[in-house]
Amino acid sequence: MSRNLKENYNKLIEMEMEIDQLLSEKKYIQVKLLHQYNDIKDAAQIVISHIANLEETTITEVHKRLKLKE
């Protein structure tokens, strides 16, 4: 393998490693954000459940009144 070809190959390998690292970090951020979203959604459902209990109605009715998707 010529020297120039070898240098290009090594640069390509380095770039591939950088891309893999960036994709890994992006995936980590997506998982973290999804986890936060699920925690917030769970908390909202607990609040809605308590509202339904206090009003002696169903969770579905509270969802409808608040114009939330079921």
N, C-alpha and C positions, 0 to 999 in steps of 0.2 A: 504494500500500500504506500502510495506516495505521501510525502510529508504534508502537502496541502490537503489531500484527501483525508488524512488522519486527523488534521486539525479541524476540518469541517465536521467530521464524524464526532469528535469530542465535543464540539460546540453544540451539535445537535443533541447529543446525550445530555448535556448540561441543561439545555432548553427544555427537554422532555422532563427532566427532574423538577425544574422550576414549575412547569405546567402542572405536574402531578401534585406538587405541594400546594399550589393555588387552588386546585380542584378539591383537595382534601380540606383546606381551610374553609372553602365555600360550603362544602357539605356539612362541616361542623357548625357553621353559622346557621344554616337552614334547619338542622336538627334542633339547635338551641332555640331558635325562634318558634319552631313548631311546638316545642315543649312549653314555652312561655304562653303561646296561644291557647294550648290545651288547659293550662292552669287557670288562665283568665276565664275561659269558657266554663270550666268546672265551677269556679267561684260564682259566676253569673247564674248558673243553673241552681246553685244552692240558695242564692238570694231569691230567685224566682219561685223556688219551691216554698220558701218561707212566706213569701207574699201570698201564694195560693193558699197556704195553711191559714194565715191570718184572715184572709177574705173568704175562707171556706168555699173555695172554688177549685177548679182543676188547673194544673200547670198549662195545659193546652189553652184554656181560656185566658190566662195571663199572657201567654205568648201572642195570642190573637190581639188582645187589647194593646199590647206594646208593639204590635206589628213586627213580630220576630218570626223568622222561619222556624218551622218545627224540626 
